[in-house]
Structure formats: structure tokens, C-alpha cells
Amino acid sequence: MTPRRILLTGASGFVAGHLIPRLRADFPATELVLCGEGHVRLDITDRAAVRAVVRETRPDACIHLAAISAIGDARRDPELAWKVNVLGTLALAEALRETVPDCVLVFASSAEIYGRSFNAGRPLDESAAAAPMNTYAATKAAADLALGAMAGEGLRVIRVRPFNHTGAGQTAAFVVPAFAAQVARIAAGAQPPVLQVGNLDALRDFLDVRDVCAAYSACLARAADVVPGTIFNIASGQPRRVGDVLADLLTIAEVRADITIDPARLRPSDIPLACGDAGAARALLGWAPVIPWADTLRAVLDDWRVRVAVSA
């Protein structure tokens, strides 16, 4: 499928910063309609505004990234998280189904929705039950399930559940850039050689954001062959210990530092292992992660080196 016009929500966010050039490369003749700060202004919770944008632009593909995406942000303002992540998603889906019923919607869900199902201690595929353990995950699960139901009512939706992804431009609300920011400050002499960390023993399935963007693009390219409502895990299948990620960043930066556990960085609910099985994406989308993890870490660290230098 080569879409004529793609509507992208959350266009000013971290993932979109990598997705936009990917879409332009993969679909050079396609018009991108970008909704977000600095682009087309859209309050995703305003149903009338959403409907107006859809009617005006009439996309034949839509990638929905707009969300309260940090677990801590959702915990601090759950009402906003439910409004944006659930009601905003439903407003968009309903507008697309009513106005451009042939439009393919790619929804950025989250592997966080599996929650307690990770206690199985093995890589989970898409058949695993949603069992969220925090507000962010609950809102994503609610939207994900609602869209799955709407697929039975004519919505051409593909639900994508990416695991932890990182890269240049991500905020320090997430674990890898949180480490990289501190390492960069220590290297620049802007912070004493002491790292504040949370749980270092957790095992997580990390991806480069550029690989995740490749999956979103593949969903559009293969949309004609994907049954509406299909779910794709986007995962490496390789769990990494969080403490090892930190050690690798320190090695790359050639920095020595003491490690201190900061209780504020510990999650109220955490799981020992979160890992995904992305066999469906490999089989149906031809997708697999290709960017070496060391390159990902260097990209995040280089980004924070620049930020620290600019703020000095």
C-alpha cells in the first residue's frame, strides 16, 4: 500500500522526530499531515476539532502517536492520561471510521499493557493477557481493547505494542536517557561522579526508536495484507539487565562513578523480566530490529552530551 496522505498525531514528540524522516524516505510521493506543537494544532480530546481535521485532510492512513507517554506523568495526572490516551484515541478512531472508512489507523499501543502477565517469565506474544500495573498501562490497554472492538465494526486498525524503545531526543523520564543525562553531566564536570538510579536488576527488552519507526512504516506498506484489529509486538526478544545498560554507557563515555539507589526512582510496581516475542511482525511485516544496541547507546549519549554542552 502506498498511502496518498498520512495523518500523524503527536508529530512534535520524540518518536515522531524519527518517524517523519522514515515516512518521507519510504513514501516519497505521500503527503504528511502533522498534528502537534509547531504543526497543525489539534487537541486530541476535542472531538469536534478532531472531526474537523479528519474531514479537512481526508487521510487514507493515520499513525496515532499522541499520548501521555511517561509512566510518571500518567501517575501524577491520571485524569489527563485517561482523557488523552483513551478518549482522544476514541475520538480519532470514530472520526476516521465515519469520514474516511478506508483509512488505515496504526495505533501506538504499548507492551506495558501486559503487566502482570510478564510474571510468566518468558517472552510474551500477542496472545498474552492485558494485565496493566500502572495508570499509563491501564489507559493504553483500554484504548487498545476498544480499538480491537471497533475493528469488528469497520475500523481498519492495526495495533502495535512496542517494547522499551530509546534514542536521541528522548527525555530523561525514561531509563536510558536518564542514565545518559547523568553520565554526560559527570563527563562534563557538571555533576559529581555519583549516579542516582532505580532498580538495576530488572530485565527489559530494549529497542532503538528507529527500528520501531520501521515497524510503523511497514504496517502501512503491508496494510492490505493485514486483517483489521491485528496486534503486533515490536520487540528484540533479548532481555537486557538495566544495570548492564548503565555499565555500557559508562564504558562508552569512559566515566567512573559511584552508584546510589534513589527511592524516588523506584516504581511502586515493578516486574523482574519484561520481554517480547515479535514473531508475528517478522512473519507478516517482514520486520526485524537491525540497529546494533551499541549504536543506540552512543546515539543517546551523544544527544545528551550536546544538551549538557548547550546548557553549560
C-alpha positions as CSV (number, residue, x, y, z in Angstrom):
1,M,0.0,0.0,0.0
2,T,1.2,3.5,-0.9
3,P,-0.8,6.0,1.0
4,R,-1.8,9.2,-0.6
5,R,-1.9,11.2,2.6
6,I,-0.8,10.2,6.1
7,L,-2.1,11.9,9.2
8,L,0.4,11.8,12.0
9,T,-0.6,12.8,15.6
10,G,1.9,13.6,18.2
11,A,4.2,15.0,15.5
12,S,6.2,17.1,17.9
13,G,7.1,14.1,20.1
14,F,10.2,12.0,20.5
15,V,9.1,9.1,18.3
16,A,7.7,11.4,15.5
17,G,11.1,13.1,15.3
18,H,12.5,9.8,13.9
19,L,9.3,8.6,12.2
20,I,8.8,11.6,10.0
21,P,12.1,11.2,8.0
22,R,11.4,7.5,7.8
23,L,8.0,8.0,6.3
24,R,9.4,10.6,3.9
25,A,12.0,8.1,2.8
26,D,9.6,5.1,2.4
27,F,6.7,7.1,0.9
28,P,8.4,10.0,-1.0
29,A,5.2,10.8,-3.0
30,T,3.0,10.8,0.1
31,E,1.7,14.0,1.8
32,L,2.3,14.1,5.5
33,V,-0.2,16.0,7.7
34,L,1.5,16.6,11.0
35,C,-0.5,17.3,14.1
36,G,1.3,18.6,17.1
37,E,3.1,21.6,18.5
38,G,4.6,23.6,15.7
39,H,2.4,21.9,13.1
40,V,-1.4,21.6,12.7
41,R,-2.7,22.4,16.2
42,L,-5.0,19.7,17.5
43,D,-6.4,19.0,20.9
44,I,-6.9,15.3,20.6
45,T,-9.6,15.4,23.4
46,D,-11.7,17.9,21.5
47,R,-14.0,15.6,19.4
48,A,-15.3,18.4,17.2
49,A,-11.7,19.6,16.4
50,V,-10.6,16.0,15.7
51,R,-13.5,15.5,13.3
52,A,-12.8,18.8,11.6
53,V,-9.1,17.9,11.0
54,V,-10.1,14.5,9.6
55,R,-12.8,16.0,7.3
56,E,-10.4,18.6,6.0
57,T,-7.4,16.4,5.4
58,R,-9.2,13.1,4.5
59,P,-6.2,10.8,5.1
60,D,-6.0,7.3,3.8
61,A,-3.5,6.4,6.5
62,C,-3.1,7.6,10.1
63,I,-0.4,6.9,12.7
64,H,-1.6,7.8,16.2
65,L,1.3,8.7,18.5
66,A,-0.2,11.5,20.6
67,A,-0.3,10.3,24.2
68,I,0.7,10.9,27.8
69,S,3.6,8.5,27.3
70,A,5.6,8.7,30.5
71,I,4.5,6.4,33.3
72,G,5.3,9.1,35.9
73,D,3.3,11.7,34.1
74,A,0.3,9.5,33.9
75,R,0.6,8.7,37.6
76,R,0.8,12.4,38.5
77,D,-2.2,13.3,36.4
78,P,-4.4,10.3,35.8
79,E,-7.4,12.3,34.7
80,L,-5.4,13.8,31.8
81,A,-3.9,10.4,30.9
82,W,-7.4,8.9,30.6
83,K,-8.7,11.8,28.6
84,V,-5.8,11.9,26.2
85,N,-4.9,8.2,25.9
86,V,-8.4,6.8,25.8
87,L,-11.0,9.5,24.9
88,G,-8.6,11.2,22.5
89,T,-7.9,7.9,20.8
90,L,-11.6,7.0,20.5
91,A,-12.4,10.5,19.1
92,L,-9.8,10.0,16.4
93,A,-10.9,6.4,15.6
94,E,-14.6,7.4,15.4
95,A,-13.8,10.4,13.1
96,L,-11.8,8.2,10.8
97,R,-14.4,5.5,10.6
98,E,-17.2,7.9,9.9
99,T,-15.4,10.2,7.5
100,V,-12.8,8.0,5.7
101,P,-13.7,4.4,6.4
102,D,-11.0,3.0,4.2
103,C,-8.3,4.8,6.2
104,V,-5.8,2.6,7.9
105,L,-5.1,3.5,11.5
106,V,-1.9,2.4,13.1
107,F,-2.2,2.8,16.9
108,A,0.9,3.1,19.0
109,S,-0.1,0.9,22.0
110,S,2.4,-0.4,24.5
111,A,3.9,-3.6,25.8
112,E,3.3,-2.0,29.3
113,I,-0.2,-3.3,29.0
114,Y,0.9,-6.9,29.6
115,G,1.9,-6.0,33.2
116,R,1.4,-9.0,35.5
117,S,1.4,-11.4,32.5
118,F,5.2,-10.9,32.4
119,N,5.4,-12.9,35.6
120,A,5.2,-16.0,33.3
121,G,9.0,-15.3,33.0
122,R,9.2,-15.9,29.2
123,P,8.9,-13.7,26.1
124,L,5.2,-12.9,25.5
125,D,3.4,-13.0,22.2
126,E,0.3,-11.1,21.3
127,S,-2.0,-13.8,22.9
128,A,-0.8,-12.8,26.4
129,A,-3.5,-11.2,28.6
130,A,-3.5,-7.5,29.3
131,A,-2.9,-7.1,33.0
132,P,-1.7,-3.5,33.5
133,M,0.1,-2.4,36.7
134,N,0.1,1.3,36.4
135,T,-2.1,4.2,35.1
136,Y,-0.3,4.6,31.8
137,A,-0.6,0.9,31.0
138,A,-4.2,0.9,32.0
139,T,-5.1,3.7,29.7
140,K,-3.2,2.1,26.8
141,A,-4.9,-1.2,27.4
142,A,-8.3,0.4,27.5
143,A,-7.7,2.2,24.2
144,D,-6.1,-0.9,22.6
145,L,-9.1,-3.1,23.6
146,A,-11.6,-0.5,22.4
147,L,-10.0,-0.3,19.0
148,G,-10.0,-4.0,18.8
149,A,-13.7,-4.0,19.3
150,M,-14.1,-1.2,16.7
151,A,-12.3,-3.4,14.2
152,G,-15.3,-5.6,14.2
153,E,-17.4,-2.6,13.4
154,G,-15.5,-1.5,10.3
155,L,-12.4,0.3,11.7
156,R,-9.2,-0.6,9.7
157,V,-6.9,-0.5,12.7
158,I,-3.5,-2.2,13.3
159,R,-2.5,-2.2,17.0
160,V,1.3,-2.0,17.6
161,R,2.7,-2.9,21.0
162,P,6.3,-1.7,21.1
163,F,8.6,-2.7,24.0
164,N,11.0,-0.2,25.6
165,H,12.5,2.0,22.9
166,T,15.0,4.8,23.1
167,G,17.2,7.1,21.0
168,A,18.3,10.6,20.5
169,G,15.7,13.2,21.6
170,Q,14.1,11.1,24.4
171,T,13.5,12.9,27.7
172,A,15.1,11.8,31.0
173,A,11.7,10.5,32.1
174,F,12.9,7.2,30.6
175,V,15.6,5.0,32.0
176,V,18.3,5.0,29.2
177,P,18.3,8.8,28.7
178,A,18.0,9.3,32.5
179,F,21.3,7.4,32.8
180,A,22.9,9.1,29.7
181,A,22.0,12.6,31.1
182,Q,23.8,11.9,34.3
183,V,26.8,10.3,32.6
184,A,27.1,13.3,30.2
185,R,26.9,15.7,33.1
186,I,29.6,13.8,35.1
187,A,31.9,13.7,32.0
188,A,31.4,17.5,31.6
189,G,32.2,18.2,35.2
190,A,28.6,19.5,35.7
191,Q,27.7,16.8,38.3
192,P,29.7,15.0,41.0
193,P,30.7,11.4,40.0
194,V,27.7,9.9,41.7
195,L,24.8,8.3,39.7
196,Q,21.3,8.3,41.1
197,V,19.5,5.1,39.9
198,G,16.4,3.0,40.5
199,N,16.1,-0.8,40.1
200,L,19.2,-2.1,38.3
201,D,18.3,-5.7,38.4
202,A,15.2,-5.5,36.2
203,L,15.5,-7.2,32.8
204,R,13.9,-5.3,29.9
205,D,13.5,-5.7,26.1
206,F,15.1,-2.6,24.6
207,L,14.9,-1.3,21.0
208,D,16.2,1.5,19.0
209,V,13.4,4.0,18.2
210,R,14.4,3.9,14.6
211,D,13.6,0.2,14.5
212,V,10.2,0.9,16.0
213,C,9.6,3.5,13.3
214,A,10.5,1.0,10.7
215,A,7.7,-1.2,12.1
216,Y,5.2,1.6,11.9
217,S,6.1,2.2,8.3
218,A,5.9,-1.5,7.5
219,C,2.4,-1.6,8.9
220,L,1.4,1.0,6.2
221,A,3.3,-0.7,3.4
222,R,1.7,-4.1,4.3
223,A,-1.7,-2.9,5.4
224,A,-3.6,-4.5,2.5
225,D,-2.4,-7.9,3.8
226,V,-3.2,-7.3,7.5
227,V,-6.6,-8.2,9.0
228,P,-8.2,-5.2,10.8
229,G,-7.6,-5.4,14.5
230,T,-4.3,-7.3,14.2
231,I,-1.8,-6.8,17.0
232,F,2.0,-6.7,16.5
233,N,4.5,-6.9,19.3
234,I,7.6,-4.9,18.4
235,A,10.4,-6.4,20.4
236,S,14.0,-7.6,20.2
237,G,13.4,-10.8,22.1
238,Q,16.6,-10.2,24.0
239,P,16.2,-9.0,27.6
240,R,18.9,-6.7,29.0
241,R,19.7,-6.1,32.6
242,V,19.2,-2.4,33.4
243,G,22.4,-2.3,35.4
244,D,24.3,-3.6,32.4
245,V,22.9,-0.8,30.2
246,L,24.3,1.7,32.7
247,A,27.6,-0.1,32.7
248,D,27.8,0.0,28.9
249,L,27.0,3.8,28.9
250,L,29.8,4.4,31.5
251,T,32.2,2.4,29.4
252,I,31.4,4.2,26.2
253,A,31.7,7.6,27.9
254,E,34.9,6.5,29.8
255,V,33.4,7.7,33.0
256,R,33.8,6.3,36.5
257,A,31.1,7.0,39.1
258,D,29.6,5.7,42.3
259,I,26.1,4.3,42.2
260,T,23.4,5.3,44.6
261,I,19.9,4.0,44.8
262,D,17.3,6.8,44.7
263,P,14.0,5.6,46.3
264,A,12.2,8.2,44.2
265,R,13.3,6.4,41.0
266,L,11.8,3.0,42.1
267,R,8.5,2.2,40.7
268,P,5.6,1.4,43.1
269,S,5.0,-1.8,41.0
270,D,7.8,-3.4,39.0
271,I,8.4,-6.8,37.4
272,P,11.7,-8.7,37.2
273,L,11.5,-9.5,33.5
274,A,9.7,-8.0,30.5
275,C,10.5,-9.5,27.1
276,G,8.5,-9.9,23.9
277,D,8.1,-12.3,21.0
278,A,7.8,-10.4,17.8
279,G,7.3,-13.4,15.5
280,A,4.1,-12.1,14.0
281,A,5.8,-8.9,12.9
282,R,8.6,-10.8,11.4
283,A,6.2,-13.1,9.5
284,L,3.6,-10.6,8.4
285,L,5.5,-7.3,8.1
286,G,9.0,-8.6,7.3
287,W,10.2,-6.6,10.2
288,A,13.2,-7.2,12.5
289,P,15.4,-4.9,14.5
290,V,18.6,-4.1,12.7
291,I,20.3,-1.3,14.6
292,P,23.1,-2.6,16.9
293,W,22.5,-1.8,20.6
294,A,25.8,-0.2,21.0
295,D,24.9,2.3,18.2
296,T,21.7,3.1,20.1
297,L,23.5,3.8,23.3
298,R,26.0,6.1,21.5
299,A,23.2,8.0,19.9
300,V,21.5,8.6,23.3
301,L,24.8,9.6,24.9
302,D,25.9,11.9,22.1
303,D,22.5,13.6,22.3
304,W,22.9,14.3,26.0
305,R,26.5,15.4,25.6
306,V,25.1,18.1,23.2
307,R,22.3,19.1,25.6
308,V,24.7,19.4,28.5
309,A,27.1,21.5,26.5
310,V,24.4,23.8,25.4
311,S,23.1,24.3,28.9
312,A,26.5,24.9,30.4
